[in-house]
Amino acid sequence: PDLITISKSMGAGVPISGVIGRKEIMDVSEPGELGGTYSGSPLGCRAALEVLDVIEKENLNN
């Protein structure tokens, strides 16, 4: 797909959302054009970083 939206478990219960996309799409959008209600929350961002660390450390993406 060109774009994928993610949320829910990304923040371990803390509201957060994100968009993953092809470089040629993501690079042309301006700040604030790709996002949602829960994007940019400092607490949500911290929680999501911790979740991503666990995914990487436990090799859950393979």
N, C-alpha and C positions, 0 to 999 in steps of 0.2 A: 504493500500500500504506500501511497504518497505521504500520508500522515497517520499517526496513531495517537489517540488520547489515552492518558493513564490517570488514575487517582486511587481512591479508597485505600487499599493496603500499602500503597507507596509510603504513606505517612504513619503506619501502625496505629490507625485510629484518629490521628490528628488531621484535620482537613488540609489537603494539598492536591494539586492537579498538575499535569504537565502534558506537553505535546512533543512527540518524537517524529522527525520527518527527514525526508531526503534533503541533502545539503543545499541543492539548488532552490528548494522551496524555503527552507529555514533562513537562508542567507539574505533573501530579498524582503523578508517581513521586517517591519519597524517594531521597536519596543512597544508592547501592549497589544499588538495585532493578533498574536497567537497566545491564547491563554484563557483563563476562565475565572470563575468566582473565587476559587481557592488558591490561585497562583500568587506567589510572592510573600506569603505569611512567614515571618522569621521563625516561629516555632515549627510550622509545617516543614519549612526547608531543613531545619536541623533534624527533625524526626526522619524525613526522607533520606537525608545523608546517612543517618545511622542504619536505616533499613537497607540502603544500597551497600553499605559496608558489610552487613551480615550476608547479603546475597553473594557478594564477592568472596568473602572469607570462607563460606560454606559451599562454594562452587555450585550454587543453586541454579545457575543460568545454563548449565550444560546438560 
